[in-house]
């Protein structure tokens, strides 16, 4: 099992809309996540920061499936008015957080 984490920022005043959109997540979006092998996907917030975490068999495969998905591309456009994803300046991919501790 591999883990993936990401960080993003809620645009001012948009937290409730962000939550609403995830409460109403598209079935085709959850299917892409399943197809990518993503499980235990959770998102937390503190203030205007978002932190996402998921587990999968291969981070590389999960990223490939999402990168090539038309559904994910539409979701990203849909979410642009409520959030900004922190990205790696070299790759443009979501910036993975560095793990510094694991108990388990």
Secondary structure as UniProt FT lines:
FT   STRAND          2..10
FT   TURN            12..13
FT   HELIX           15..23
FT   HELIX           27..35
FT   TURN            36..37
FT   STRAND          39..46
FT   TURN            47..48
FT   STRAND          49..56
FT   HELIX           59..67
FT   HELIX           70..79
FT   TURN            80..82
FT   STRAND          83..85
FT   TURN            89..91
//
